Amino acid sequence: MQRWRGLEHLPSGWGRCVLTIGVFDGVHRGHRELISRAVELAAKRDLPSVVMTFDPHPSEVVRPGSHPAQLTTLKRRADLVEELGVDVFCVLPFTPELSRMPADVFVHELLVEQLHVAAVVVGENFTFGRGAAGDVALLRTLGSRFGFTAEGESLVSEDHLVYSSTYIRACIDAGDVVAAEHALGRPHRLEGIVVRGDGRGRDLGFPTANLSTPKFAAVPADGVYACRFIQGGAVRDAAVSVGTNPTFSGRERRVEAFVLDVSEDFYGQRVALDFVARLRGQLKFDSSDALVEQMHLDVEEARRLLA
């Protein structure tokens, strides 16, 4: 899969393509249906399939300070899209100028003049252009004018519940990682670099890998979780604490992973956590002994769930 940033360096001789557009944060079950439809249509027409996404998130540009919690890093998003058989993953820098571009100009200048789209596949609630004035109906009208087809696909749902990035963020924010996994089609993943902590976990007999996560990462609600700890090609079981460590009057919110049956120091390494289940909420204990006793219980419960 080719990975582009912007459209300034389109390959010479670029022909027509089938395009799907969206932020696609999470590449959840609904996104995968949409992208798979674009790949299917491209194969039928013997054309390359292109996924166009945006960076930074449009909300942050239109309303600074409103960036939603991020379900996937941009690289993770690209890796997940590649698994679906897409030919090109295109990241369009979302600038104030782009946000002010009228919908018809966006289509003509970017989709028609540069990408030469033969077909565009979007979600039925897709909007675009200045003030989000463009919708699927306008996209179809412009398609008739410029010679491409446009499809607005229904959103994937079960039991009257629509799978969306907003819904998944709410699940994660509540600590319901099981519901998030169901909507995503895989466990929610948190990535980061292991940094030095205060060493308290090691003193208590539970040395932890402390993750420094990206600025807007969707971190689950405070509590203790059973997770898969991924480093390189190795996948290990872990009990993970998210929170401020109130027993020791902590204030800084941290993500600390106790990797089961491993004594390795992961400092400086990039790792990932796949959240499988929430064991309990954050608690304040009267003593370190009481905390250690609970930590032993947490580890055994994590081991049981991950077995």
TAHUBEL-V382101 format. One record per residue. N is the residue number from 1. RES is the residue in one small letter. PHI is phi in whole degrees, 0 to 359 (none if undefined). PSI is psi as a letter, one per 30 degrees, with the letter a starting at -180 (NA if undefined). BURIAL is b if it has 24 or more other ideal C-beta (glycine too) atoms within 12 Angstrom, else e. Layout:
{{N	RES	PHI	PSI	BURIAL} {N	RES	PHI	PSI	BURIAL}}
This chain:
{{1	m	none	k	e} {2	q	279	k	e} {3	r	237	j	e} {4	w	250	l	b} {5	r	241	j	e} {6	g	82	l	e} {7	l	246	g	b} {8	e	290	f	e} {9	h	238	h	e} {10	l	301	k	e} {11	p	302	k	e} {12	s	295	k	e} {13	g	79	g	e} {14	w	299	k	e} {15	g	262	b	e} {16	r	271	l	b} {17	c	205	l	b} {18	v	251	k	b} {19	l	241	k	b} {20	t	234	k	b} {21	i	236	k	b} {22	g	168	l	b} {23	v	289	e	b} {24	f	58	h	b} {25	d	293	k	b} {26	g	99	f	b} {27	v	41	h	b} {28	h	280	a	b} {29	r	301	e	b} {30	g	294	e	b} {31	h	299	e	b} {32	r	295	e	b} {33	e	299	e	b} {34	l	295	e	b} {35	i	294	e	b} {36	s	297	e	b} {37	r	296	e	b} {38	a	295	e	b} {39	v	296	e	b} {40	e	297	e	e} {41	l	294	e	b} {42	a	296	e	b} {43	a	296	e	e} {44	k	296	e	e} {45	r	264	g	e} {46	d	57	h	e} {47	l	233	l	b} {48	p	288	k	b} {49	s	261	k	b} {50	v	232	k	b} {51	v	256	k	b} {52	m	252	k	b} {53	t	232	a	b} {54	f	230	k	b} {55	d	210	k	b} {56	p	288	a	b} {57	h	300	k	b} {58	p	309	e	b} {59	s	301	e	e} {60	e	291	f	e} {61	v	278	e	e} {62	v	287	e	e} {63	r	227	i	e} {64	p	309	k	e} {65	g	95	f	e} {66	s	253	g	e} {67	h	303	k	b} {68	p	289	l	b} {69	a	303	k	b} {70	q	267	k	b} {71	l	281	e	b} {72	t	218	k	b} {73	t	291	l	b} {74	l	298	e	b} {75	k	295	e	e} {76	r	298	e	b} {77	r	301	e	b} {78	a	296	e	b} {79	d	297	e	e} {80	l	292	e	b} {81	v	295	e	b} {82	e	300	e	e} {83	e	298	f	e} {84	l	270	g	b} {85	g	88	g	e} {86	v	288	k	b} {87	d	273	e	b} {88	v	223	k	b} {89	f	250	j	b} {90	c	249	k	b} {91	v	260	j	b} {92	l	264	j	b} {93	p	300	k	e} {94	f	268	j	b} {95	t	248	l	e} {96	p	303	e	e} {97	e	295	e	e} {98	l	295	e	b} {99	s	295	f	b} {100	r	266	f	e} {101	m	287	k	b} {102	p	302	l	e} {103	a	302	e	b} {104	d	292	e	e} {105	v	290	e	e} {106	f	305	e	b} {107	v	293	e	b} {108	h	293	e	b} {109	e	284	e	e} {110	l	266	e	b} {111	l	281	e	b} {112	v	271	e	b} {113	e	291	e	e} {114	q	258	e	b} {115	l	272	f	b} {116	h	55	h	b} {117	v	294	k	b} {118	a	261	f	b} {119	a	206	k	b} {120	v	232	k	b} {121	v	242	k	b} {122	v	222	l	b} {123	g	286	l	b} {124	e	296	f	b} {125	n	259	g	e} {126	f	295	k	b} {127	t	230	l	b} {128	f	202	l	b} {129	g	83	l	b} {130	r	306	k	e} {131	g	67	g	e} {132	a	53	h	e} {133	a	284	f	e} {134	g	275	k	b} {135	d	220	a	e} {136	v	297	e	b} {137	a	299	e	e} {138	l	294	e	b} {139	l	298	e	b} {140	r	293	e	b} {141	t	298	e	e} {142	l	292	e	b} {143	g	297	e	b} {144	s	297	e	e} {145	r	286	e	e} {146	f	256	f	b} {147	g	88	h	e} {148	f	222	l	b} {149	t	264	l	b} {150	a	224	k	b} {151	e	240	k	b} {152	g	250	j	b} {153	e	273	k	b} {154	s	295	k	e} {155	l	280	k	b} {156	v	290	k	b} {157	s	210	l	e} {158	e	218	k	e} {159	d	52	h	e} {160	h	67	g	e} {161	l	252	j	e} {162	v	275	k	e} {163	y	281	j	b} {164	s	216	l	b} {165	s	298	e	b} {166	t	298	e	b} {167	y	299	e	b} {168	i	294	e	b} {169	r	300	e	b} {170	a	296	e	e} {171	c	298	e	b} {172	i	294	e	b} {173	d	297	f	b} {174	a	271	f	e} {175	g	84	g	b} {176	d	273	i	b} {177	v	285	f	b} {178	v	290	e	b} {179	a	296	e	b} {180	a	298	e	b} {181	e	297	e	b} {182	h	298	e	e} {183	a	284	e	b} {184	l	285	e	b} {185	g	89	g	e} {186	r	190	l	b} {187	p	296	k	b} {188	h	293	k	b} {189	r	247	k	b} {190	l	241	k	b} {191	e	246	l	b} {192	g	178	l	b} {193	i	260	k	e} {194	v	283	k	b} {195	v	240	l	b} {196	r	291	k	e} {197	g	258	a	b} {198	d	269	g	e} {199	g	79	g	e} {200	r	293	e	b} {201	g	299	e	b} {202	r	296	e	e} {203	d	298	e	e} {204	l	272	f	b} {205	g	93	g	e} {206	f	228	i	b} {207	p	297	k	b} {208	t	240	l	b} {209	a	265	j	b} {210	n	264	j	b} {211	l	269	k	b} {212	s	264	j	b} {213	t	261	l	b} {214	p	302	l	b} {215	k	309	e	e} {216	f	257	g	b} {217	a	301	k	b} {218	a	279	j	b} {219	v	268	k	b} {220	p	300	l	b} {221	a	303	l	b} {222	d	306	k	b} {223	g	154	a	b} {224	v	242	k	b} {225	y	229	l	b} {226	a	269	k	b} {227	c	224	l	b} {228	r	264	k	b} {229	f	258	j	b} {230	i	245	k	b} {231	q	220	j	b} {232	g	63	b	e} {233	g	264	g	e} {234	a	268	k	e} {235	v	239	k	e} {236	r	234	l	b} {237	d	274	k	b} {238	a	208	l	b} {239	a	255	k	b} {240	v	239	k	b} {241	s	256	k	b} {242	v	241	k	b} {243	g	151	a	b} {244	t	256	g	e} {245	n	57	i	b} {246	p	294	f	e} {247	t	300	e	b} {248	f	249	g	e} {249	s	56	h	e} {250	g	289	l	e} {251	r	237	f	e} {252	e	277	k	e} {253	r	285	k	e} {254	r	229	l	b} {255	v	241	j	b} {256	e	236	k	b} {257	a	252	k	b} {258	f	264	j	b} {259	v	277	k	b} {260	l	291	k	b} {261	d	62	g	e} {262	v	224	k	e} {263	s	250	g	e} {264	e	293	k	e} {265	d	267	j	e} {266	f	266	g	b} {267	y	307	k	e} {268	g	85	f	e} {269	q	266	k	b} {270	r	275	k	b} {271	v	228	l	b} {272	a	221	l	b} {273	l	239	k	b} {274	d	260	j	b} {275	f	277	j	b} {276	v	261	e	b} {277	a	203	l	b} {278	r	266	k	b} {279	l	274	e	b} {280	r	191	l	b} {281	g	277	l	e} {282	q	287	k	b} {283	l	233	l	e} {284	k	253	k	e} {285	f	257	l	e} {286	d	285	f	e} {287	s	207	l	e} {288	s	292	e	e} {289	d	296	e	e} {290	a	295	e	e} {291	l	296	e	b} {292	v	299	e	e} {293	e	300	e	e} {294	q	291	e	b} {295	m	297	e	b} {296	h	299	e	e} {297	l	295	e	e} {298	d	299	e	b} {299	v	296	e	b} {300	e	293	e	e} {301	e	292	e	b} {302	a	298	e	b} {303	r	300	e	b} {304	r	295	e	e} {305	l	292	e	b} {306	l	268	f	b} {307	a	299	NA	e}}
